């Protein structure tokens, strides 16, 4: 059963008597309703509604929160959260005592490992937080990302650029990362308007390549003379790509194949998605 260490992830601890109110007022997700034992997708946005940081949020056992975030983003996230702290009684710091791993398909771990279910999708399994040496991994982070890609789950820095994508484009509205009924948060007005007007024309979608491997991230996706978007992370013959849905619809209606790096690709609708995708599935080749 696969357990994969994720060495590129770090836990940022947000603790103190005002931790819940502090995060509730700035993050896209609802931390007040966050149950014990769940890691919920969330983000801190720019005032213009674009994703600055994405992470998984879970409760610790002392009334605070863990933010499971890309290691390279930690210094900037701690600094940015500090700017919003003002007089709130909170402590914000990276926690060097915890490692991060992922487990799926019912993997077993040492008793001292903190296990929380990944709230984005049941198939993603659990996030594990552990002291060094708590267990040995049976899989690599490449195995985890191949599983994530197969599930159609985007990740910031791999599938979209920070400060460039809206939550809808990164499927956060589909994966529990945005609460549309909570109070205000940074960038809320823009996100709410996109939701209620249905103006999200761009989505990250899975691509399937019938022959050979998926092209490198950043490869242009085209159909005839149309530019549809750009590829993100990939594993084997599958990848994720940012796609303009209206242009995809026009291409399919014209009978033009979708290509990335010269290879023909099928465009899939994620099983969890509730939004419309032109033709839902276009057969590769």
N, C-alpha and C positions, 0 to 999 in steps of 0.2 A: 504494500500500500504506500503510495508516494508521500513522502515528506520532503519538502524542498526548503533549504535555507535561502533566505533572501538578504544577502549581504549588502545590497544597495538600498535597504530600508532601515530607518531609524525611528525610535519612539521619542516623541516630544511630549513631556508631561505638563499638563495644565492643572494646577491644584490651587486650593485655597477656598475660603468660604464663598467667594463670588464667582467661582469657576463656571457654574452652570449658567448663570445670568450673563456672564461675560461672553461665552461662546454662543449662547442662544441669540445674542444681539448682533453677531457679525457673520456667522456661518450660514451656508445654504440649507443645511440639514437641521432637523429638530433634535436637540440634545436633551430637552426636558422629557421627551417621550422615549428616549433611548433605553431599552431594557438591559438588564444585566446579561452578560454573555453574548452580546451582539456587537459586531464591528460594522458601523454604518458609514456609507460613503458620504463625504462632505467636501466642501470647498470654501476657500476664501476668495472672493471676487474683487476685481477692480470696481471703482464707482461706475464704470461703463458696462458692468455686467459680464466681464470676461474672466476666465479662470486664472487666478494667480498661483494658487496652490490647490492640489487635490490630495485627499488622504482618507484613511479609514479611522473613524472615531469610536472608541469604546470606553466604558467606565472602568476605573480602577477600584480597589477595595477600600478606598479611604475617602470617597466622595469626589474625587477628581476624574480626569480624563486622560486617555492615551491618544495621541495623534500619530498614526502609522504613516510615515511620509518618506518620499525619496530622499536619500541621504544628502544629495547635492543641494537640495532645497532647504535643508534644516536651518542654516544660519540666517537666510533671508526670511524664513517663516517666523523664527523666534524674534527677529528684529521687527517684522511687520506687526505681529501680535502685540509686541511691546508698545508700539505706537498707538494701538487702540486701547491699551490698558487704562490709561488715565488714572483715576483714583480707585479702580477696582482692586479688591484684595485677592490677587491671584499671583501665582508663581509660574513662570514659563521657562522651561529648560529642557535640553536634550537629556535623555536618560541613558547613560552609557552602560547601565547594568543589564539591560534587556536586549536580547537578540530577537530577530523576527524570522518566522518561517510560515509556510503554508502547507496544509495537509488536506487531501481530498480522498474520496472513496473510503472513508472510515478508518484512516490511519490511527494507530495507537502511539502514545508518547508517554514519557515519564510523568509521574503524578504531580511533580512540582511545576510542570509547564502550565502556563495560563492559556486556556483554550477559549476562543470566542468564535461563533459562527460568522462567516462572511455574509453580511446582509445584502450584498448586491444580487447574489444568485445562489440558490442551494447547491448547484453543481460545483461552485468554487470551494465548497467545504468550509474549512476553518482557518483562522489566523492563529498562530502560536507565538507567545512571548515567553522568553525563557532566559535563565542565567546561563552563562557560558558553560558548555559541557553537559547540559541537561540531557541531550540526546544526540544521536548521529543521524544525519539526513540520509535518505535512501534515493533521493533524486536531486537534480541540480536546479538552479533558478531557470535554466533554459527549459527544463521540463515543465516548470510552473507556467512560464510565459507561453509555451506551446498550448497548454491546457486553457489558459486565459483567452488566447486568440481563438481557439476552437469554440469557446463559449461566446465569442463576440464581445468581449469586455475591453473597452479602451483604457489606457493608462496615460496620464499626463507625462509629457517629455518623450514618450515613445510613439504615441498615436496622434497627439496634437501638441502644438507649441503653447507654452504658458503665455498668458496675456494676449492670446490670439483667438481662442475658441470660447463660444458661449456654452453654458451647461447643456442646453438642448443638443447642440452639435456633438458633444461628448457623451450623449445618452444618459446624462445624470438624472434627467426627469424620468427615465425608464427604470433606473436602478436604485431608486430610493434616496438619491443624493440631494434632492430639492424638496422642501416642504412648502407647498403653495398656500397653506392655511395659517402658518405661523406669522408672527409680527415681522417688522422690518429687519433687514440685514443689509450689509454692503452690497450694492448692485441689484437689490431686490426689484426695483421698479422696472428695469429693463427685462429681467427674467420673467416677471409676472406678465408684462405686456406681450412677450413672445408666446407665452403659454395661452393667454386668453385670445390672442389674435390668430394663433396658429401660423406664425410667420417663420418657423424654422424650416428653411429650404435646404439646409445642409445637415447631413448626418454621417456618423462613422458607421460603416457597414463592412461585413466580411466579404472578402474576395476569395474565390476558389479557382486555382489554376490546374487545368486538367493535364498539362504536360510541363514537367520541370518544377523548379522552385519559384516561389514568389520573388519579385524583384526587391531591390534594396529600398529602405525607407526614403521617402522624398521623391520617388519616381512619379512622374505625371501619369494620371489615368485619363485616357481619351476614348472617344468614339467618333470615328470619322474625323471631321475637323473640329469637333467640340472638345474642350478641356472640361473633364468632369470633376477633377480633384487631384489628390495626391495620396500616395501610399504611406502607411505607418509601419508598425512592427509586423513581422511575419515569422512563420515557422513551417518549413517544408513547403507544401503546396497551398497553404492558406495564409491569408494576411488580413489586415484591417486597412481601410482607406476612408478618407474624408471625401464624401461624394455629394455633388449638387443633385438633388432628387429631380428637379424640373428638367435639367439637362439629360439626366439618365432616361427619363420618360421619353423625351424627344428622340434620343438615340435608339431606344428599343422600338419606338413606333416607326422609325425609318429603317429598321432592320440592320442597324450598324452594330457590330460586335464591340464589346468593351475590351480595351487593351491597356496593359501597363508594362512598360519596358519592352514592347513588341509582342508580349504574350497575351493570348486571349484569356479573359477572366470571366467567370460567372459572378454575379452580384447576388448575395443572399440577404434575406430579411432575418435578423436575429429572432430566435424562438420566443424571446420575452418581449419583443417590441410590439407596441400598440399603434404605432404610426404606420401610414401607408407607404409602401415602397413600390415603384412602378414594376409591374409584372411579378412582384414579390421575389421570384427566383428566376434568374436568367441562366440557362444552362451554359456552362463553359464549353467553348468549342462549337 
